[in-house]
């Protein structure tokens, strides 16, 4: 596992896939700790674009983690 303290460069209009076994985001020290199947809302912050909210399913099956836009 390698930290990416500066994040990932994503060109305008581009994408970057986050998935197990590849680039991913790990959350530690959350209180309360989410349980398997919980949905956690997070905000992705970009240097030159608007923030994007997403809902992540905790403990999703291996492979691409399902993401959907967060509801306002």
FENPEZI-V698698 format. One record per pair of residues at least 24 apart in sequence whose C-alpha atoms are under 10 Angstrom apart, sorted by sequence separation. I is the first residue (numbers start at 1). J is the second residue. D is the distance in Angstrom with one decimal. If there is no record, write none. Layout:
i=I j=J d=D
i=I j=J d=D
This chain:
i=34 j=58 d=7.0
i=35 j=59 d=8.1
i=36 j=60 d=8.0
i=34 j=59 d=9.5
i=41 j=67 d=9.9
i=41 j=68 d=9.8
i=43 j=70 d=9.1
i=41 j=69 d=9.2
i=42 j=70 d=8.4
i=41 j=70 d=6.8
i=40 j=70 d=9.6
i=41 j=71 d=9.3
i=10 j=46 d=9.3
i=12 j=48 d=9.0
i=9 j=46 d=9.7
i=12 j=49 d=8.8
i=7 j=45 d=10.0
i=8 j=46 d=9.8
i=9 j=47 d=9.8
i=7 j=46 d=9.3
i=7 j=47 d=9.9
i=20 j=60 d=9.5
i=24 j=64 d=9.8
i=20 j=61 d=9.0
i=21 j=62 d=8.3
i=22 j=63 d=9.2
i=24 j=65 d=9.4
i=20 j=62 d=6.1
i=21 j=63 d=7.7
i=22 j=64 d=9.5
i=19 j=62 d=8.0
i=20 j=63 d=5.7
i=21 j=64 d=9.4
i=19 j=63 d=5.9
i=20 j=64 d=6.7
i=18 j=63 d=9.3
i=19 j=64 d=4.7
i=20 j=65 d=7.6
i=18 j=64 d=7.0
i=19 j=65 d=5.9
i=17 j=64 d=8.0
i=18 j=65 d=7.4
i=19 j=66 d=9.3
i=17 j=65 d=9.4
i=18 j=66 d=9.9
i=18 j=67 d=9.9
